[in-house]
C-alpha cells in the first residue's frame, strides 16, 4: 500500500523436559507464548520528499510459564529501524 504494512503474530509452545535429578519427583513442563507486532511506514506518509525512506517499528512479549517457579520469566523487546535508499 501507499503508507506501509502491519504484521502481527502469536506463537506458542509446550515443552516437557526429562527428569535429570534422580531424587526429584517433579518433571519440568514449560508453556511459552510470544506475541509480536510490527509496522512498516513509508516516508511519504511524513513528507512527499521522503519517498526513499522506510521506518520499521516492532515489539514483542515473550512469556514462559513453568511448573518450576525459577524458570518463569517475561521479556519485552522493542526495535526501531530506519532505512534510506540513496540511489534508484
Secondary structure as GFF3:
##gff-version 3
##sequence-region A 1 88
A	DSSP	beta_strand	4	16	.	.	.	ID=ss1
A	DSSP	beta_strand	29	42	.	.	.	ID=ss2
A	DSSP	three_ten_helix	43	45	.	.	.	ID=ss3
A	DSSP	three_ten_helix	48	50	.	.	.	ID=ss4
A	DSSP	beta_strand	53	66	.	.	.	ID=ss5
A	DSSP	three_ten_helix	69	71	.	.	.	ID=ss6
A	DSSP	beta_strand	73	84	.	.	.	ID=ss7
###
